[in-house]
Amino acid sequence: MHILFLSHYFPPEVNAPASRTYEHARRWAQEAGVKVTVVTNHPNHPNGVLYPGYVNRGLTREFMDGIEIYRVKTYLAANAGFARRILNYLAFMVMAVLVSIPLPKPGVVAATSPQFFCALAGYLVSCLKGCPFVFELRDLWPESIIAVGAMRPGFFTRLLERLELFLYRRARLIIALTDAFKENLVQRGIPPDKIQVIKNGVDLAFFSPREAPAKLREETGAHGKFVAAYIGTVGLAHAVEQIVAVAERLRNNQDLLFMIVGEGAQKAAIEKLVAHKALQNVKVLPGVSKDRVRDYYALSDVNLVTLKKADLFRAVIPSKIFEIMAMARPMLFTVNGECRQIIDAAGSGIFVEPENVEQMAAALTDLCRRRGALKTMALNGRRFVEQHFSRDGLARRYLELLRQVQGPRKAVPGTSTGAEL
């Protein structure tokens, strides 16, 4: 079997699409008789700056853990600013199609969102190769970019919605990351028998409980502090400014230290906000590699998982919740809906209303005093992902579906994969 997978992001980039694609692809490549080829960009996310050792040339070929990788030249753009990002997406779409033409015919072509130009490239390649197209649906785009205010409803968003529905209908199989995504598509007329749910998961061997390095505690000023950390993308959707507002409210609590670790469209604005308010209890730190992020998880007494208040985000499950649980760390989170169902079932976190500064401040103050409860939540989370969200089992299920898609056109049997809630 040969799987050709198109992904806008791939390691050494460390965002959720890159990690998911890599974690599945390397497991598939280890299976007998399975070849995996990934077409992606030269790594530059989120700042639009190439990673050390990479050159934005026309095409490079490399191998990583048995995966054949083709990296294409693209228009470099930071993860900020709508027009330049669209140019970045379109450049990848064109280059991905051109590069795929001379490649050997695969058994299946898969492409992952959140931006649908990558999925469109996958569909076009599948037509040129005469093989099934699988659409991995990571986000309801353009709904999500409207929800965060990056675009207003209008002609262009209507055009994107038509493209979205076109791709859903043309896909032989849709792999949705949440049950809510599947429900959304079914309500819009997509046959349920072509949609399977494979949620995110975690590499339990890589993300496991550990002590934070003493040197990191010293460097960050965390020694003797209760650390509340936001680790991840500092983007339009993530309501990180509300964390800063909580820190301002609790600035007189000498035991509490806030950390914001990551990059994204709102990073500069958050740094300015912290400086403007002269908050000594907030550390805004650069994004770190996948290896080092484990040290920051370990350093945290509680991890903050936040999104803006929008109905759309009830359908979202941030992938980092599984990493946090695997690291045996508790959460204070503001993501309602399916995400809340998972964390509540695990008993690994405390929910507060999105963008409710007063409620979050009160919850953090309470958690500072309840170290025993935090330990219980931490152990609960690790146990829960071991039972339900191991990346090994999810990758096997995904591969089974891809194998079935290679055959004659028919409904793909199976059920949702993820926690039994």
N, C-alpha and C positions, 0 to 999 in steps of 0.2 A: 504494500500500500504506500502511496505517495501523497502526502498532505502539503499543499501549498497554502501558506497562511500569510495574509497581508495585515500588517499592524503599523500604525503611524509611530508607535513607541516600542522600544525594546531596550533591554540592558545594554550598556551600563546605566541607562535612565532608570529611575527608581519609582516612578509613579505606578498607580494600580494597573493600568492596561499593560504596561511593560512587564510587570512582575507576573501577572496572570498568564500572559502569552508564553513567557519563558518557562514558567513552572509547569505548564501543561506540555509544551513542546519538548522539553528535555525528557520528560517521562515517556512521551510517545516515541521519541527517538531511541529509547532504551529497549523498546519492544521489538521482538524478532520480526523481520519483514516489513518494518515501518520506516519510511524515509520522510523527514520533515524539512521543508524549505521555508524560510521566512524572508519576506521582502519588507524592508523597513527603511527608515531614515538613518543618516549619520547622527549619532546622539547629540542633542542640543537642548532638550527640554529641561527646565522651564524658561531659561533666560535667553534662548536663541543663540547661545555661544557653544561652539563645538567643544566636546570633552577632549582632554589631553590625548594625543596620539591619533586623532582622527582628522581627516581632511575632507572637505565637502567637494569631492570629485564626482565624476559621472557615475561610476559604479565600482564598488569593492566587494570582494567575496571573502568570507571568513567562516570559521567553524567554532561553535561553542557548545560543549557538552553533547556532541553528536548532531547538533542542528546546523544545517547549511544556511548561511545568512547572506543575503544580497542587500547592500546598503546603497541607496540612490542619492544623487545630488538633489538638494532641495533649496527652496527659498527660506533662509534662516529668519526666524521671527520669534521674539519672546512671547510667552503665554500672557500677553496683554495687548490690547488694541485690536479691534474687530477686523479692520480691513487687512492688516498685515497677516493676521492669523488665517483668514480666508485664503489669501495668496499662498500661504504655507501649505494649507490643506490641498488646494488645487494643484500645486506643484507636485506634491507627493502622488496624487491621483494619476497624473499624466505619466510621471516617471515609473510608477509601479506597474502600470499597464505595459509601457514600452519594454521594461526590463523583463517582464514575465513572458513576453511573446516567444523568445527563442528557448525558453526553458522546456525541459521534457514535460509531456502531458501528465498532469497529476490525476489521482483518482478523485480528488475533491479540492475545491478552492474555498477557503474560509477567509473571512475578513471581519475585523472587529471595529465597532464604533468606539468612542462617542461621536466622532464627526463622520457624517454619512458619505463624504467624498471618498474615504477609504473603503467603505462598503460598496460604493458605486464602482470603484476600481476592481474590487473582487468580483462583482457581477460581470463587468466587461471582460475580465480575464476568463471567467468561466464560460462565457459565450464563445470567445476566441478558441478556447481549448476544448469545447464540447464536453464539459463535465459539470457535475452538480455544484451549486453555489450554496454555502452555509453562511448565514449572517449571525454573528455574535453581537447581541444587543446589550451594550453596557449602560446606555443612557437614552432617555426619551428626548431626542434632539429633533426639532428645535425648541421643544417645550422648555427644556432646562435653561437655555440661554435667554429665553424670554423671562423665565421666573427670576433670574438674577439681575435683570435689567440691562443685559448686554445688547439686546435687540428689542425693538418694539414690534408688535404685530403689524403686518403690512404685506405688500406684494412679495417681498423676498422670503418672508417666513412662510407664506402660503405656498411659494414655490418649493421650499425645503420640505414642507409637509407632504406635498405631492410626490416628491422624490422619495421621502421616507416610506410612504405607502406602496409606491412602485417596487421598492426593494423588498419589502416584506412579502409582497405577492409573488415576486420572482424567485425568492429563496426556496430551495428544496427543504431546508430545515432552518429554523431560527432557534438559537441558543440564547435564552433570556437569563439575566443574572438574578432576577427576583420574580416571585409569584405575581407581584403587582404589575410588573411589566407585561407578563403574559396576559393578565386580566385586561389591561389597557388595550392590547392588540386585538384580543377576542371581541371586545366591545366595539372595535372599529372595523370588524368584519374579516379579520384574519382567521383562518381555520385553526381551531385549537390543536388538531392532531399534527400540525407541522411545527408546533412550538414546544420545546422542552426547556425546563429550568435547571440550570446548573449554577448554583450560587458560588460565590468566592469561598476560598478556604485558606489553609495555611500549611506551610512546611513545618511540621511539628519538631523535626530535628534541628532546623535552623533557628526557629523562634522557640526558645525554651527558657525556663526561669534561670536567672543568673544575678549575681551581685554587680552593682554599678562600680566601675573602676574608681578607686580613691582619688586618682589624679583628676578625673572628670568632676568629681564633687568639689575639689579645690578650685578648678578653673572656672566653674560656673557659680561659685559662691553658694552651693547647695548644702554644704556641711551644716548639720543641725537644723535644717529647714524642712518644712512640709512642702513638697514640690508638686504643683499642679501644672501639668505640661500639655500643650497642644503641639502635636508632632504631625506634620503633613503639609499639604498644599495650602498656601495662604492666598486663597482665591476669592472671587466675587461671591461664591456661594457659601462660604464657610463661616461667616459671621465672626471673624476673629476680633473685629473691633468691639464686639460685646464682651469678649474676654478681657480686653483692656479696660472696659468700663467696670467690670467686676473687680479688677485689680485696683482701680482707683477707689472704689468703695471700701476695699479692704486694705488700703495702704497703711493703716496704723497697726495691722496685725504683723508683728515683727517675726512671727514664726512661719509665715506663708510666703513662698516664692513662686511666681508664675514664669513659665518658660514657653516661648513660641519658637519652634524649630522647624524651618522649612523655607521654601521659596514660592513665588507666585505673583499674580497680577497686583495683589494688594500689599505686598511686602513693604514697599517703600512708604506707602501711606500709613501702615501700622508703625513703622519705625518713627515716622514724624509725629504720630499721635502720642506715642510713649514719651518721646523727647519733649513734646509740647506740654504734657501733663507732669513732666519731671518725676516719673514713676520709678523709684529705686527698687521696687519689688517685682519688676518685670525684666526678664532677659530675652531679647530678640536675637536669635542665633541663626547662622546659615543652615541651609539644608545639608544633610549628611548622606553618606553612602548607605546602602542596604546593610552592610556589615556593622557600621557604627550606630545605626538607628537603634539597634538592640541595646546599646549602652544607655541611650537616652530613655528608652522604655524602662529599663531597670532602675534608672535614677528617679523615676517618677513615683510619687506616692499615690497619685491619682491621675489618670489620663483624661483629657477633655476632648470630647467628640462633638463638634458643633456644626450646624448648618442653619441657614436663614429660615425664617418662618414662611413656608410656602407649601401648599397642598401637594405639589409635585414631589417634594422630598419625602413624603410618606412612603413613596415607592422605592426609595433609595436605601441600599445597605452599604455604608462605607467599608471598604475592604480592610481598613486598618483595625476594625473591631476584632477581627479574628487573630491578627498579630498580637494585639494587646492581651487578649485572653490567653493565647498560647504562651506569652511571657509571664503569665500569672500576675497581671496587674489589674486593678479595679478601674472602673470608668465612671465619670460624671458626663452624661450625654444629653443632647437636646434633639435627637433625631427620632421623631415619632413614627408610627406605622410599623412596617415589617422589621426594621432595625430594632425598634423597641421590643417587639415580640421575641426576637432572638435573645437579646440581652436579659430580658425579664425571665425567659425560660432557663437561661444559664444561671441566673442569680448573681451576675457579675458586675452590676452597675446600678447607678441611681439616675433616674430620669428627671429632668426639669424642662419646663416649657421653653421652646425656642425663643431666643432673644429676650428672655426674662432675666434681667440683670439682678434684680432683688432676690429672686428665687435661687439663682445660681450662687450668689454670695452667701445666702443662708445655708444652702446645702454644703458648700465648701467649709464654712465655719463649723458646721456640725460634724463633717467627716474628719476634720482635724482632731476631734476629740474621740473618735470611734475607731481606733487603730485595729481593734479586734474584728470589727465588722468589715474593714477593708481587707484584712487577711482572708476572711471567709469568702468574700467576693472574688478575690484573686484565685484562690484554689478552685472555686466553683467554675470560673471561666476556663481554666486549663483543662479540667475534667470534661467540660462540655465540648470543647473543640476536638479533643481526643475522640469523643464518641461520635461526633456528627460532621466535622468540617476538616478532616484530613485531606490535604491536597492529593495524596496518592489515590484515594478512592474516587475523588471527583474526576481526576484525570482519566482513570480507567473507564468510568461511565461515559465521559465525553468521547473517548476513542471508540467505544462500542457504537455510539450513535453515528460517528463519522464513517465507520465501516458499513453500517447499514445503509447510509446515504449513497454509497457507491453503487448499490444495486439498482434494479428497475424502480421507476417512480412509484412510490406508495407511501402511505402513512408510516412514520417512524414510531414504533412502539416504545413505551417507556413511561416513567412517571417522573415527577419533580425530584431533583436530587438536592438534599440539604437537610436541615434539621427537621426532625419530626416534632412539630410544635403543637 
